[in-house]
Structures are given as structure tokens and as C-alpha cells.
């Protein structure tokens, strides 16, 4: 026996159109603009255009990638396999989201909470020219001895990832080089 209750409520669409401030009930302006464009969510990649958006500065690019550990702390791992992640560039870091299941390349197929966060400071992007695979690139950190290989699924998406990661790395590098060393000793 099923128990159902019917209630009648009227929902006004204009109440959802504008967000309201919790303290004074004033109307808030939306921060998200219509400039955000998808570069093919069927491929599992979402990109943002335009640097004027606050959200574009924080989340630059995201999509489904496969990652393989080539070297960790200057040593090859005993067993290395391809792992699927939803990866997004967030400020100057790569944020990894683990998959919920074995299949799927959309954002909803991955967990909501990040499983790893890796800053791009000190990392370089390298493209290894392999005749049969043009959809791979490597992230290398020579200081710590880490090398990860990434596979995107198509050469076009690889190009988008390379330009997005290189843009973040180039923004980090001048900040590091412009910092002058601080003299901690004072002879006064």
C-alpha cells in the first residue's frame, strides 16, 4: 500500500530569477556571465573564454584526462597504470577529482570533492612526439623528480590543455623571478 500526499504550492518564477542577500534581502547581481563557452562537453572538456570574469581567473580550464605516473621522487613506480580524473585548473593549481564508476567522461561521472590538489609552481609541460599518440603530454617537476603523462583523447583537446597550462605557468614564473630575496639579518 502506497501512501501519497498531495499538496498544492504556487511557485513564482520571478522569485528564482534574482538571488537575494541573506541579511537585508537586497537583490544580488549574478557573477556568472554568458561569456562562458563550452568547447565540447561531449568530449569531456569545458573551457572558459575571457579574462574579465572572476570565475575565469579562478577556474581556467577543466576536463576528463587519463594520468600515468612515469616518475615519482626520481624513481619509476613498480606498477604504473592509467588513472581517470576530472582535472581542472584552479588559480595556479591542478585539482583532480576521482571517478565514481568505471565509465563516463562528463563532470557528473566524477566525485564532487577533490582527491588531489597540485600546484603548478615549478612544473613544466613537455610534448613527447610519438607517431601513434598525438594526444599525450607530460608534466615534469625537475626539482622534486616527478613526471606524469596525460592523455586527452584527441590532439585538439591536447592543444587546448597545453595552452591553458602554459598560460598558468607563465603567470607563475614572473611572480617567482620578481621576488627579491629578503635579508633576514640586520646590522643596525
N, C-alpha and C positions, 0 to 999 in steps of 0.2 A: 504494500500500500504506500503510495507516494503522497507526501504532504506538501502542498504548494500554497503559497500566499501571494495574492496579487495586491500590489499597492500602486497607486497612481500618483506619479510625481511629474511636475512640469519642469523641464529644463530649458532655460533660455539660452540660446546660442551666444548672445552678446555677453553673457557673464563669463564665457570661456575665451572670448576674443582678446581681452586685456588682462594681464596679470596685475594683481593688487598688492601693495605693500602691507605687511602684516601689522605694523604699528599704527599707521594713520589711514589705511585703506585708500591711499592715493594710487592712481594708475601708473604702472611701471612701463617703461619703453622696452621693447624687445631688443636684446643684444644681437640676436641671430639675424643675419641678413639673407636676402635671396641670392647673394653672390656666390654662396657655397654651391659648388657643382660636383656632380658625381662623374668620375671618369670610368664608369662601367662597374656598377656594383655586382653585376652578374659575374664579373671576373674576380670579385672579392677585393676590390681596391676602391678606396674613396679618397679623393684629393680635394684640397681646398685652394681656391684661387683668390688672389688679392691679399695684400699685406696690411690693409687698413683695418681689418677685423681683429678684434681682441681674441676671438676664438682661433683665427688663423695663425696668430702668433704663438699660441699655446699648442694647439694640435695641428701640425702641418700636413701630415700625410698618414694614411693607415690602410692596412690591407692584410690579406692572408698570405703568409710566407711559410716555407719549409726551411728549417735551420739544421745544420750539421756541424758538430764540433770537430774541427780539424786539429787544433792545438789548445791546450789549457795549461797555463803556467809552464810554457815551453816544453810540454810533453804531449805526445799523442795519446788519446784515450785508448783503453784496451778494446772497448766496443763503442762504435760511433754509428748512430742511425739518424735518419731524417726525422725531425720532430715538427709537427704542425703548430703554428702560433698565429694569432691575430696580433700584428705588430703595429704600433702607432708611434709616430714621432710626437713627443710631448715636451715642449720647450726645447731643452738640449739633451733629451734622453730618448731612448727606445723603451717602450713599455710593451711587455709580452703578456698575452692572455692565452691560457691553456685551452685546448678544445674540450667541449662537453662530450663529444662522441667521436667515432672514427671517420665520419663523413661530414661534408659540408664545408663551404668556403665563405659563407656570409657571416656578418658580425654576430648574429643571433645564435650561431653554432659554437660560439666560444663563451667562456665564463666571463662574468661581469667584473670580478676582482682580478687585478693583475697578478701574474705569477712571478714575474721578474721585471726589474727596472734597471736599465744600464745607461749610464751617462755616456755621451758621445765624445767627451773630452779625452783627448789622447788617442782616438781611433782614426784610422784611415780606411778609405774604400779602395779596393783593388778589383779590377776586372781581369779575370783569367780567361784568355782567349782559348776556348775549347771548341773544336769544329762541330761536335754533335750537340753541345749545350750552349746556347747563347742567352739563356735565361737565368744565369747564375752570376753572383758577385760575392766578394769576400769582405768582411770587416776585420781589420787587423789592428791589434794594440801591441806595438813592439816593446813598450815599456814593461807590460805585465806578461807578455808572451802568449796572448790569446789570439786565435784565428777561428772565425766562424764563417761557414759557407752558407749562402742563402739562395734559394730557388724560388722564382716568382711564378712561373707558368708561361710567360711569353716575353720576348725581347722588348716589346713596347713598355710593358709594366716594369721591366728591369731598368729601362732608361728613366722612367718616372721616379723610381726608388733612388737611383743613383743621383739624380739631380736634387731630390729632396734632402737626402743625407749629406751630400756635398755642401748644400746651402747652409745647413745647420753647423757643419764642421767649420766652414769658412767664417761663420759668425762667432764661433767659439774661439778660433785661433787668434784673431786680433785682440780679443779681450785678454788672453793669456800673455801675449807678447807685449802689450802696452803696460802691464803691471810692472812697476819698478820694485826691486827688492827693498824691503823695509829694514833699515838699520835698527836693530833692537838694542844696541849699546849706545849710551850717551856719555860723553866725556865732559859734561858741564859741571 
